[in-house]
């Protein structure tokens, strides 16, 4: 358990550093105003999650999933995990659950950030 946790932590550090570099690079290329870096990270992370979930399963590499999928991609973008979960529900024939998951996640996340902003702003 501790070894797996260390693998996740190391992967998370790598993913977070990569996310930072993509955001800085995108900001320098297109300037501020629109979060291009975040879009790039989310799309690349979702693409990489699709590749990894397939390759690791087919090649018997599931032991690398905590480091690569939870760690690196989780540090890079949690959107990749969200995308995998939504698509998995869809592929299982649970289209309604997938729609509720996507809509609920987006709306509740927006509500969460709004509530956090409201609370923090009211306390300071």
PEWOCOR-V979150 format. One line per field, one symbol per residue. ss: DSSP state (A for helix, B for strand, O for the rest). phi: phi as a letter, one per 40 degrees, with the letter a starting at -180 (. if undefined). burial: b if it has 24 or more other C-alpha atoms within 12 Angstrom, else e. Layout:
ss=???
phi=???
burial=???
This chain:
ss=OAAAAAAAAAAAAAAAAAAAAAAAAAAAAAOOOOOAAAAAAAAAAAAAAAAAAAAAAAOOOAAAAAAAAAAAAAAAOOAAAAAAAAAAAAAOOOAAAAAAAAAAAAAAAAAAAAAAAAAAAAAO
phi=.cccccccccccccccccddcccccccccbgchbcddccdccccccccccccccccccbgbcccddccccccccccaccccdccccccdcccgbcccccccccccccccccccccccccccccb
burial=eeeeeeebbbbbbbbbebbeebbeeeeeeeeeeeeebbebbbbbbbebbbebbeeeeeeeeeeebbbbbbbbbbbbbbbbbbbbbbbeeeeeeeeeeeeebbeeeeeeeeeeeeeeeeeeeeee
